[in-house]
Amino acid sequence: MTVDWTLFAAMRPEVRALRRGLPAGAPVRRTGIGPARAARTARRDGGGGPVAVAGIAGGLAAGLRTGDVVVATEVRADGAAATALPCPAAPMIAAALRRRGHTVHLGPVATTRRPATGRHRERLAGTGALAVDTESAAVLAAAADRPTACVRVVADPASRPLYRPGTLPRVLAAVRALGPVGPALVEWAAATTVRRVLLAASGPENPAGAGPATLRLIAAEADVLLVLGPGDPADARRLVEAAERAGTPAHLVGDVGEVDLRWLAGARAVGVTAGASAPPRLVARTVAALAGLGADDVRERAADTEDVRSTVPREVPVRMNARYGGGLS
């Protein structure tokens, strides 16, 4: 399934670096520098599909080095948390970049009207943002409710003033490091087909997740099943094996960051269940990440009885509200 998506970058060198890692004809658009230009370009060229923004940025957090990658969990206009635009799929994008050898950090990215220096930069660092740029918030704001992603490579770390000798070599090094970002975002875009999440309903008889009958119900509807089992527990492995016997691809993961976006490419419905060792917060984080790929329908599925002969379903729609939102905080 081909996904109509758009990738934005501010400068020509960034666009060229990203295109080197993308298929021919990939939808990369140059915004120009600054939030006003970025907003105009995103509104004009953003299409109707998922939107990503990538490029270089200034580091804010101590310990970030030139060439490190920041995958935004949220993007803040003017660095203010009240303006945050969430990017819930960030842990899965980070995993795709780590497979390509990047040093990756997850956290907020701030967008300002002009390059941040001196006390302004110190103030932004105090908000908890990891990096700062001048376009991301403007681009993602134009995406409305579509899936969004933001990936930034650190050029000038917090320990190095922006306007000093050595800045240009660091910028060039960061631009070169953008090459693997494009393929990781291609994987993300291919996974933004997810529309429904099927959860194993828990209860007093089955507090850990799916019993045999419920698992069969979910496996019959899902294109792929994620079994949450930190520490590779035996009960979670049995759930994976049962789903695969039912003909549904299943994967055991200990955390959202272990989900491989390639498993989800083209999937419309993703099943989620958990082993006994999986905390409820992990389920919430996983649902939030899938919502970041476009899922807007979460349903709890259960059999009326967990007797293995039962196939009578019980289905409870679950609104995408605070129960499964905010899973990255």
FIGUGU-672870 format. One line per 8 residues: number of its first residue (from 1); their letters; for each residue x, y, z of C-alpha. Coordinates in Angstrom, 3 decimals. Example, Ala and Ser with C-alpha at 12.3 -4.5 7.8 and 13.67 -1.06 7.14 Angstrom:
# FIGUGU-672870
1	AS	12.300 -4.500 7.800; 13.670 -1.060 7.140 $
This chain:
# FIGUGU-672870
1	MTVDWTLF	0.000 0.000 0.000; 1.391 3.387 -1.031; 0.993 6.168 1.529; 0.732 9.791 0.419; 3.009 11.606 2.838; 5.262 14.668 2.848; 8.681 15.336 4.363; 9.733 18.944 4.965 $
9	AAMRPEVR	13.213 20.377 5.500; 14.291 23.998 5.701; 17.492 24.238 3.655; 18.662 22.879 0.314; 21.590 20.907 1.834; 19.143 19.211 4.224; 16.809 18.345 1.352; 19.682 16.898 -0.696 $
17	ALRRGLPA	20.955 14.835 2.238; 17.501 13.423 2.970; 16.804 12.609 -0.687; 19.965 10.525 -0.904; 18.368 8.000 1.439; 14.905 8.062 -0.155; 13.364 6.374 -3.190; 13.257 8.370 -6.416 $
25	GAPVRRTG	10.408 10.859 -6.433; 10.093 10.919 -2.659; 7.921 13.811 -1.438; 10.572 16.110 0.069; 9.718 19.820 0.192; 11.945 22.744 1.152; 10.322 25.278 3.453; 13.001 27.933 3.746 $
33	IGPARAAR	14.231 29.132 7.121; 11.885 30.414 9.808; 8.383 29.625 11.070; 6.500 31.986 8.745; 7.959 30.464 5.573; 7.590 26.954 6.988; 3.912 27.508 7.774; 3.152 28.827 4.297 $
41	TARRDGGG	4.929 25.943 2.590; 3.328 23.314 4.809; -0.156 24.681 4.143; 0.509 24.813 0.403; 2.422 21.549 -0.117; 1.441 19.368 2.817; -1.089 17.268 0.922; -3.605 15.267 2.903 $
49	GPVAVAGI	-1.429 12.544 4.381; 1.118 12.163 7.170; 3.625 14.973 7.647; 7.219 14.770 8.844; 9.874 17.414 9.336; 13.602 16.740 9.548; 16.857 18.663 9.527; 19.552 19.978 11.806 $
57	AGGLAAGL	19.037 21.708 15.135; 20.807 23.271 18.072; 21.367 21.054 21.077; 19.951 22.205 24.411; 20.564 19.327 26.784; 23.964 18.590 28.235; 25.557 15.510 26.750; 24.163 15.872 23.232 $
65	RTGDVVVA	26.923 15.858 20.641; 27.165 16.868 16.998; 25.559 14.119 14.931; 23.266 12.852 17.695; 19.632 12.510 16.659; 16.652 13.872 18.587; 13.288 12.301 17.812; 10.613 14.629 19.132 $
73	TEVRADGA	7.996 13.259 21.505; 6.391 16.688 21.119; 7.189 19.989 19.426; 6.691 23.261 21.309; 6.179 26.623 19.655; 8.392 29.194 21.393; 9.420 26.430 23.765; 6.145 26.641 25.706 $
81	AATALPCP	4.716 23.337 26.954; 1.197 24.757 26.539; 1.719 24.804 22.758; 2.967 21.213 22.538; 2.163 19.236 19.399; 2.518 15.529 20.281; 4.396 12.978 18.164; 3.329 9.728 19.874 $
89	AAPMIAAA	5.031 7.357 17.414; 8.459 8.733 18.391; 9.716 5.572 20.205; 9.174 3.453 17.099; 10.939 5.995 14.859; 13.812 6.092 17.344; 14.107 2.307 17.123; 14.307 2.489 13.326 $
97	LRRRGHTV	17.137 5.033 13.583; 19.048 3.043 16.192; 19.012 0.055 13.850; 20.855 2.308 11.410; 23.579 3.126 13.904; 22.448 6.543 15.143; 22.765 7.724 18.737; 19.147 8.688 19.424 $
105	HLGPVATT	17.491 10.751 22.165; 13.753 11.061 22.791; 12.248 14.273 24.118; 10.672 17.643 23.316; 11.914 19.888 20.516; 11.411 23.656 20.764; 10.740 25.944 17.797; 11.653 29.636 17.993 $
113	RRPATGRH	11.329 32.553 15.591; 15.098 32.996 15.287; 18.189 30.995 16.247; 18.415 30.694 20.028; 21.593 31.976 21.650; 22.819 32.999 25.086; 20.216 33.346 27.806; 17.389 32.465 25.423 $
121	RERLAGTG	19.028 29.116 24.801; 19.560 28.581 28.530; 15.896 29.336 29.182; 14.800 26.797 26.581; 17.104 24.188 28.094; 15.408 24.816 31.427; 12.055 23.757 29.949; 13.354 20.233 29.329 $
129	ALAVDTES	13.525 20.571 25.546; 16.429 18.656 24.002; 16.895 20.645 20.797; 15.765 23.853 19.124; 14.964 24.763 15.522; 12.994 27.429 13.685; 10.495 25.410 11.587; 9.139 22.217 13.162 $
137	AAVLAAAA	6.190 23.614 15.129; 4.997 25.643 12.146; 5.113 22.607 9.854; 3.360 20.232 12.234; 0.690 22.764 13.200; -0.429 22.748 9.562; -0.902 18.975 9.679; -4.012 19.220 11.888 $
145	DRPTACVR	-4.962 15.707 13.081; -2.768 13.755 10.675; 0.150 11.576 11.849; 3.273 13.666 12.419; 6.967 13.097 13.041; 9.929 15.326 13.817; 13.561 14.234 13.618; 16.483 16.594 14.205 $
153	VVADPASR	20.232 16.017 14.033; 22.263 18.091 16.495; 24.684 20.482 14.812; 25.883 22.803 17.587; 25.748 21.226 21.071; 24.823 23.272 24.106; 28.456 23.507 25.150; 29.455 25.279 21.911 $
161	PLYRPGTL	28.245 28.852 21.200; 26.505 29.155 17.836; 28.516 31.955 16.268; 32.067 30.734 16.777; 34.807 29.157 14.644; 33.994 25.505 14.152; 30.266 26.033 13.678; 30.347 25.405 9.914 $
169	PRVLAAVR	32.164 22.039 10.169; 29.659 20.934 12.806; 26.740 21.975 10.587; 28.196 20.039 7.651; 28.723 16.969 9.842; 25.112 17.142 11.024; 23.813 17.461 7.469; 25.787 14.370 6.451 $
177	ALGPVGPA	24.227 12.470 9.355; 20.745 13.111 7.905; 21.215 10.346 5.317; 19.732 7.443 7.360; 16.851 9.618 8.629; 14.971 9.395 5.334; 14.666 5.564 5.250; 13.519 5.496 8.878 $
185	LVEWAAAT	10.770 7.982 8.046; 9.779 5.891 5.021; 9.171 3.011 7.449; 7.107 5.325 9.655; 5.023 6.556 6.717; 4.352 2.995 5.532; 2.978 2.171 8.992; 0.553 5.115 9.119 $
193	TVRRVLLA	-2.176 2.915 7.651; -3.193 1.722 11.142; -6.781 2.697 11.914; -7.995 0.300 14.613; -6.478 -1.123 17.779; -7.990 -4.313 19.194; -7.304 -4.761 22.898; -7.780 -7.899 24.934 $
201	ASGPENPA	-10.273 -6.891 27.601; -9.068 -7.752 31.086; -11.192 -8.567 34.060; -11.306 -10.558 37.302; -11.195 -13.866 35.400; -8.342 -12.746 33.168; -6.386 -9.838 34.683; -3.291 -10.308 32.533 $
209	GAGPATLR	-4.758 -10.169 29.025; -6.216 -12.555 26.468; -7.384 -16.046 27.220; -7.605 -18.601 24.401; -11.022 -17.621 23.046; -10.360 -13.878 23.192; -6.993 -14.319 21.526; -8.618 -16.156 18.640 $
217	LIAAEADV	-11.149 -13.352 18.222; -8.432 -10.704 18.068; -6.196 -12.769 15.800; -9.079 -13.244 13.357; -9.545 -9.463 12.998; -6.000 -8.144 13.335; -3.400 -7.877 10.601; -0.662 -8.148 13.212 $
225	LLVLGPGD	-0.585 -8.787 16.959; 1.721 -7.155 19.506; 2.198 -9.157 22.698; 3.585 -7.046 25.532; 5.849 -9.083 27.762; 8.797 -7.403 29.469; 11.509 -9.901 30.280; 10.319 -12.455 27.688 $
233	PADARRLV	7.940 -14.313 30.073; 6.660 -17.781 29.207; 2.972 -16.762 29.227; 3.623 -13.994 26.673; 5.554 -16.395 24.433; 2.572 -18.763 24.527; 0.306 -15.921 23.349; 2.621 -15.300 20.392 $
241	EAAERAGT	2.617 -18.977 19.488; -1.178 -19.193 19.743; -1.649 -16.173 17.460; 0.750 -17.578 14.891; -1.112 -20.901 14.925; -4.228 -18.865 14.114; -2.412 -17.427 11.088; -1.735 -13.910 12.415 $
249	PAHLVGDV	1.830 -12.508 12.547; 2.667 -11.869 16.205; 5.620 -10.230 17.924; 6.736 -10.254 21.556; 7.946 -6.824 22.707; 9.106 -5.583 26.076; 8.503 -1.898 25.371; 7.076 0.391 22.698 $
257	GEVDLRWL	10.593 1.149 21.495; 10.982 -2.501 20.484; 8.132 -2.314 17.969; 9.561 -2.548 14.459; 7.650 -0.234 12.119; 8.154 -2.728 9.308; 5.813 -5.147 11.098; 3.013 -2.578 10.774 $
265	AGARAVGV	3.491 -1.558 7.135; 0.105 -1.610 5.421; -1.719 -2.900 8.507; -5.192 -1.558 9.180; -5.935 -3.326 12.488; -3.366 -4.090 15.190; -4.119 -6.387 18.099; -2.563 -5.701 21.500 $
273	TAGASAPP	-2.459 -8.062 24.439; -0.147 -8.538 27.380; 1.560 -11.124 29.489; 1.132 -11.148 33.249; 4.327 -9.129 33.770; 3.258 -6.204 31.563; 2.210 -3.122 33.569; -0.975 -1.283 32.479 $
281	RLVARTVA	1.134 1.770 31.641; 2.865 -0.212 28.904; -0.483 -0.951 27.298; -1.339 2.756 27.425; 2.019 3.715 25.881; 1.533 1.206 23.083; -1.970 2.418 22.272; -0.747 6.034 22.296 $
289	ALAGLGAD	2.055 5.148 19.868; -0.382 3.399 17.529; -2.630 6.463 17.714; 0.394 8.402 16.477; 0.299 6.237 13.353; -3.321 7.186 12.685; -5.375 4.764 14.803; -8.505 6.539 15.969 $
297	DVRERAAD	-10.613 3.537 16.991; -9.733 1.436 20.036; -11.914 -1.544 20.873; -11.694 -4.013 23.702; -12.485 -7.541 22.556; -13.402 -10.483 24.734; -15.283 -13.761 24.548; -18.276 -14.120 26.827 $
305	TEDVRSTV	-16.400 -16.973 28.427; -12.774 -17.994 28.257; -13.811 -21.599 27.614; -11.767 -22.611 24.571; -14.962 -23.742 22.810; -16.523 -20.286 22.952; -16.441 -17.945 19.986; -19.167 -15.546 21.143 $
313	PREVPVRM	-17.628 -12.056 21.132; -18.086 -9.185 23.512; -16.935 -5.855 22.067; -16.579 -2.590 23.990; -15.660 0.568 22.007; -13.112 2.708 23.838; -12.830 6.405 23.042; -9.347 7.819 22.406 $
321	NARYGGGL	-9.382 9.831 25.605; -7.271 10.248 28.706; -7.444 6.528 29.379; -5.021 5.829 26.539; -3.690 9.302 25.819; -0.541 10.844 27.243; 1.277 7.543 27.157; 4.654 9.133 26.505 $
329	S	4.733 11.458 29.471 $
